[in-house]
Amino acid sequence: MPIRGPAIEVDARKVGKNVSTKAAVPALSGEQSLNRYLSEIKKYPVLTAEQEYMLAKRYEEHEDPEAASQLVSSHLRLVAKIAMGYRGYGLPVSDLISEGNVGLMQGVKKFEADRGFRLATYAMWWIKASIQEYILRSWSLVKMGTTAAQKKLFFNLRRMKKQLEAYDDSDLHPDDVTKIATDLGVPEQEVVNMNRRMMMGGDGSLNTPMRNGEEGAGEWQDWLTDDGPLQDETVADAEEAHVRHEMLVEAMDSLNEREQHILTERRLTESPQTLEELSQVYDVSRERIRQIEVRAFEKLQKAMQRIAGDRLMPGMA
């Protein structure tokens, strides 16, 4: 039942006798000390509703640090239990517990005993929020879970895949994608993208050995391929395009002004003009424009061939 502050008469001397005022959070540094830490936090007694209410009021009204310390230490087991539920994300459990402890302290700070709820019920949300934010920051260098819907998807996708018995390390079946997207209220493409990222297990090093460190096995980066053009090919293509452009500009000088204009408008623009439009400009027939265009193109080809020959064999020009 919820505990209503004003409706309870508490013996302060009884609370002071049964609860130590020298509680302190034990140190947690690395996975090696995790078992020792879990054993240490079991020594802190679980507070009764009366004890918890009195300590919460002491901190709320007088900012008593000893009261806050006792509230925190009595709920360290709750943090450890919640943190264990996030072991599947590949992060050290000790770090998850540390982040959860930060959330617990925030919960103690914001807790209002007169609302009638136990601290564990209230602080649980602060603990989960702190751990989840840490996972999102640490799981990948690429930022993910930027919206509430994406965060919900990230932390529920594994559970829903298990319910749907989608155990294969491959893309989800379209029906499963639709089911998950509908239940979580996210677009289907986000479900597909998130599943692919999570299958990769977070970030990986390009220097990871391919065969468990065997000599001569090589690293992961040795097997990556670049489908783009080679740099020397890119440079060669750019130089060739530049030379062709110079030759075209020089060859255009062999045409008169009308031929240059008609050939440019018909073949060298993104939006070519029609024969009818050009015939109106020069007040001639469409057939005449076509003839001029053909003749100009032939003259341009001959000029280009001559210029190319002069560049290849300048001494024979």
C-alpha positions as CSV (number, residue, x, y, z in Angstrom):
1,M,0.0,0.0,0.0
2,P,1.2,3.6,-0.6
3,I,2.7,5.3,2.4
4,R,1.1,8.6,3.2
5,G,3.4,10.8,5.2
6,P,0.9,12.8,7.4
7,A,-1.1,9.6,8.2
8,I,1.9,7.8,9.9
9,E,3.2,8.3,13.3
10,V,6.9,7.4,13.4
11,D,9.2,6.9,16.4
12,A,12.3,8.9,15.4
13,R,14.3,7.2,18.1
14,K,13.4,3.8,16.7
15,V,14.5,4.9,13.2
16,G,17.8,6.3,14.5
17,K,18.5,3.1,16.4
18,N,17.9,0.7,13.5
19,V,19.5,2.7,10.7
20,S,23.2,3.5,10.6
21,T,24.0,7.1,10.0
22,K,27.5,6.4,8.6
23,A,26.4,4.6,5.4
24,A,28.7,5.1,2.4
25,V,28.6,3.8,-1.2
26,P,31.3,1.2,-1.7
27,A,33.8,1.8,-4.4
28,L,33.3,0.0,-7.8
29,S,36.3,0.0,-10.1
30,G,36.4,-2.6,-13.0
31,E,34.9,-6.0,-13.5
32,Q,37.4,-7.7,-11.1
33,S,35.9,-6.0,-8.1
34,L,32.3,-6.5,-9.2
35,N,31.7,-9.7,-7.1
36,R,33.2,-8.0,-4.1
37,Y,30.9,-4.9,-4.7
38,L,27.8,-7.1,-5.0
39,S,28.7,-8.8,-1.7
40,E,29.3,-5.4,0.0
41,I,26.0,-3.9,-1.0
42,K,24.1,-6.8,0.5
43,K,25.2,-5.7,3.9
44,Y,23.1,-2.6,3.8
45,P,19.7,-3.2,5.4
46,V,16.5,-2.7,3.5
47,L,14.6,0.2,5.0
48,T,11.0,-0.1,6.2
49,A,8.4,2.3,4.9
50,E,8.6,4.3,8.2
51,Q,12.4,4.6,8.1
52,E,12.4,5.6,4.5
53,Y,9.8,8.3,5.1
54,M,11.7,9.8,8.0
55,L,15.0,9.8,6.1
56,A,13.4,11.3,3.0
57,K,11.8,14.1,5.1
58,R,15.1,14.8,6.8
59,Y,16.8,15.3,3.5
60,E,13.9,17.2,1.9
61,E,13.5,19.7,4.8
62,H,17.1,19.9,6.1
63,E,19.2,18.6,3.2
64,D,20.8,16.1,5.6
65,P,23.6,14.4,3.7
66,E,23.6,11.4,6.1
67,A,19.9,10.8,5.4
68,A,20.6,10.9,1.6
69,S,23.5,8.5,2.0
70,Q,21.3,6.0,3.9
71,L,18.6,6.2,1.2
72,V,21.1,5.7,-1.5
73,S,23.0,2.8,0.1
74,S,19.8,0.9,0.9
75,H,18.8,0.9,-2.8
76,L,22.2,-0.1,-4.3
77,R,20.9,-3.6,-4.8
78,L,18.0,-2.2,-6.9
79,V,20.5,-0.5,-9.1
80,A,22.6,-3.7,-9.6
81,K,19.5,-5.7,-10.4
82,I,18.4,-3.2,-13.1
83,A,21.9,-2.9,-14.5
84,M,22.1,-6.7,-14.9
85,G,19.2,-6.5,-17.3
86,Y,21.3,-4.4,-19.8
87,R,24.3,-6.8,-20.0
88,G,23.4,-7.7,-23.6
89,Y,24.7,-4.4,-25.0
90,G,28.4,-5.4,-24.6
91,L,29.3,-2.7,-22.0
92,P,31.0,-3.4,-18.7
93,V,28.5,-4.2,-16.0
94,S,30.5,-2.1,-13.5
95,D,30.0,1.0,-15.8
96,L,26.3,0.3,-16.0
97,I,26.0,0.1,-12.2
98,S,28.0,3.3,-11.8
99,E,25.7,5.1,-14.2
100,G,22.7,3.6,-12.4
101,N,24.0,4.9,-9.1
102,V,24.1,8.4,-10.6
103,G,20.5,8.0,-11.6
104,L,19.6,6.7,-8.1
105,M,21.2,9.8,-6.5
106,Q,19.1,12.0,-8.8
107,G,16.0,10.1,-7.8
108,V,16.8,10.6,-4.1
109,K,17.3,14.3,-4.7
110,K,13.9,14.7,-6.5
111,F,11.9,12.3,-4.2
112,E,8.9,13.6,-2.4
113,A,7.9,11.3,0.4
114,D,4.5,12.9,0.9
115,R,3.2,11.7,-2.4
116,G,2.8,8.3,-0.9
117,F,5.1,6.1,-3.1
118,R,8.1,4.2,-2.1
119,L,11.5,5.5,-3.2
120,A,12.2,2.3,-5.2
121,T,9.2,2.9,-7.4
122,Y,10.2,6.4,-8.1
123,A,14.0,6.0,-8.4
124,M,13.6,3.0,-10.8
125,W,12.8,5.4,-13.6
126,W,15.8,7.6,-12.9
127,I,18.1,4.6,-12.7
128,K,16.9,3.2,-16.1
129,A,17.1,6.6,-17.8
130,S,20.7,7.1,-16.6
131,I,21.7,3.6,-17.8
132,Q,20.0,3.9,-21.1
133,E,21.5,7.3,-21.8
134,Y,25.0,5.8,-21.1
135,I,24.3,2.9,-23.4
136,L,23.2,5.2,-26.2
137,R,26.4,7.4,-25.7
138,S,28.8,4.4,-25.5
139,W,27.4,1.7,-27.8
140,S,28.4,3.4,-31.0
141,L,30.4,6.5,-32.2
142,V,27.6,7.2,-34.6
143,K,24.9,8.9,-32.7
144,M,21.7,6.8,-32.5
145,G,18.4,7.0,-30.7
146,T,18.0,10.7,-31.1
147,T,14.2,10.6,-30.7
148,A,12.0,9.0,-28.1
149,A,10.6,6.6,-30.7
150,Q,14.1,5.5,-31.8
151,K,15.2,5.0,-28.1
152,K,12.1,2.9,-27.6
153,L,13.0,0.9,-30.7
154,F,16.6,0.4,-29.6
155,F,15.8,-0.9,-26.1
156,N,12.8,-3.1,-27.2
157,L,13.9,-4.6,-30.5
158,R,15.7,-7.6,-28.9
159,R,12.8,-8.5,-26.8
160,M,10.3,-8.3,-29.6
161,K,12.5,-10.3,-31.9
162,K,12.6,-13.0,-29.2
163,Q,8.8,-13.0,-29.0
164,L,8.6,-13.3,-32.7
165,E,11.3,-16.1,-32.7
166,A,13.4,-14.1,-35.2
167,Y,16.7,-15.5,-34.1
168,D,18.6,-15.4,-37.5
169,D,21.4,-12.9,-37.9
170,S,19.9,-11.5,-41.0
171,D,17.2,-9.0,-42.1
172,L,13.9,-9.4,-40.5
173,H,10.9,-11.0,-42.4
174,P,8.7,-8.2,-43.8
175,D,5.8,-9.4,-41.6
176,D,8.0,-9.1,-38.5
177,V,9.1,-5.7,-39.5
178,T,5.5,-4.6,-39.9
179,K,4.6,-6.1,-36.5
180,I,7.4,-4.3,-34.7
181,A,6.9,-1.0,-36.4
182,T,3.2,-1.1,-35.6
183,D,3.6,-2.0,-32.0
184,L,6.4,0.6,-31.3
185,G,4.9,3.3,-33.5
186,V,8.0,3.8,-35.8
187,P,8.5,3.6,-39.6
188,E,9.3,0.2,-41.0
189,Q,12.6,1.4,-42.5
190,E,13.8,2.5,-39.1
191,V,13.2,-1.0,-37.8
192,V,15.2,-2.5,-40.7
193,N,18.1,0.0,-40.2
194,M,18.2,-0.5,-36.4
195,N,18.2,-4.3,-36.7
196,R,21.1,-4.1,-39.1
197,R,23.1,-1.9,-36.8
198,M,22.4,-4.1,-33.8
199,M,23.4,-7.2,-35.7
200,M,26.8,-5.7,-36.2
201,G,27.2,-5.5,-32.4
202,G,28.2,-1.8,-32.2
203,D,31.5,-0.4,-33.5
204,G,34.4,-2.6,-34.5
205,S,38.0,-1.9,-35.1
206,L,39.4,-2.1,-38.6
207,N,42.6,-3.6,-37.0
208,T,40.7,-6.7,-35.7
209,P,42.6,-9.9,-36.7
210,M,40.6,-12.1,-39.1
211,R,41.7,-15.4,-37.6
212,N,42.0,-14.8,-33.8
213,G,45.5,-13.4,-34.1
214,E,47.1,-16.1,-36.2
215,E,50.3,-15.1,-37.8
216,G,49.8,-13.9,-41.4
217,A,46.0,-13.9,-41.0
218,G,45.7,-10.1,-41.7
219,E,43.3,-7.6,-40.3
220,W,39.7,-6.7,-41.2
221,Q,40.7,-3.6,-43.1
222,D,42.8,-5.8,-45.5
223,W,39.6,-7.3,-46.8
224,L,37.7,-4.0,-47.4
225,T,37.3,-2.9,-51.0
226,D,36.7,0.5,-52.5
227,D,34.3,0.3,-55.5
228,G,35.1,3.9,-56.5
229,P,37.5,4.7,-59.4
230,L,41.2,4.7,-58.8
231,Q,42.9,8.0,-58.1
232,D,45.2,7.8,-61.2
233,E,42.1,7.0,-63.4
234,T,40.3,10.0,-62.0
235,V,43.2,12.3,-62.6
236,A,43.7,10.9,-66.1
237,D,40.0,11.3,-67.0
238,A,40.0,14.9,-65.7
239,E,43.1,15.8,-67.8
240,E,41.7,14.2,-70.9
241,A,38.4,16.1,-70.4
242,H,40.4,19.3,-70.1
243,V,42.4,18.6,-73.3
244,R,39.2,17.8,-75.2
245,H,37.6,21.0,-74.0
246,E,40.6,23.1,-75.2
247,M,40.5,21.4,-78.6
248,L,36.8,22.0,-78.9
249,V,37.2,25.7,-78.1
250,E,40.0,26.0,-80.7
251,A,38.1,24.1,-83.3
252,M,35.0,26.3,-82.9
253,D,37.1,29.2,-84.2
254,S,37.0,27.5,-87.6
255,L,33.2,28.1,-87.8
256,N,31.6,31.4,-88.7
257,E,29.3,33.2,-86.1
258,R,26.1,31.7,-87.5
259,E,27.4,28.1,-87.6
260,Q,28.8,28.5,-84.0
261,H,25.5,29.7,-82.7
262,I,23.4,27.0,-84.5
263,L,25.7,24.2,-83.5
264,T,25.9,25.4,-79.9
265,E,22.1,25.7,-79.6
266,R,21.4,22.4,-81.2
267,R,24.2,20.1,-79.7
268,L,26.1,21.9,-76.9
269,T,23.4,23.0,-74.5
270,E,21.4,21.1,-71.9
271,S,18.1,22.3,-73.5
272,P,18.6,22.3,-77.3
273,Q,16.5,24.5,-79.4
274,T,14.3,23.1,-82.2
275,L,14.8,23.7,-85.9
276,E,11.6,25.7,-85.9
277,E,12.9,28.1,-83.2
278,L,16.2,28.7,-85.0
279,S,14.5,29.1,-88.3
280,Q,12.5,32.0,-86.9
281,V,15.7,33.6,-85.5
282,Y,17.4,33.6,-88.9
283,D,14.3,33.9,-91.0
284,V,15.0,30.8,-93.1
285,S,13.4,27.3,-93.4
286,R,13.9,24.5,-90.9
287,E,15.6,22.5,-93.7
288,R,18.2,25.2,-94.1
289,I,18.9,25.3,-90.4
290,R,19.4,21.5,-90.5
291,Q,21.8,21.8,-93.4
292,I,23.9,24.5,-91.6
293,E,24.0,22.3,-88.5
294,V,25.2,19.2,-90.4
295,R,27.9,21.2,-92.3
296,A,29.1,23.0,-89.1
297,F,29.4,19.6,-87.4
298,E,31.4,18.2,-90.2
299,K,33.7,21.2,-90.2
300,L,34.1,20.9,-86.4
301,Q,35.1,17.2,-86.7
302,K,37.8,17.9,-89.3
303,A,39.1,20.8,-87.2
304,M,39.3,18.6,-84.1
305,Q,41.1,15.8,-86.1
306,R,43.6,18.4,-87.4
307,I,44.3,19.9,-84.0
308,A,44.7,16.4,-82.4
309,G,47.2,15.5,-85.1
310,D,49.1,18.7,-84.6
311,R,49.3,18.0,-80.8
312,L,50.5,14.4,-81.3
313,M,53.1,15.3,-84.0
314,P,53.9,19.0,-83.6
315,G,57.0,18.8,-85.7
316,M,55.0,17.6,-88.8
317,A,52.4,20.3,-88.7
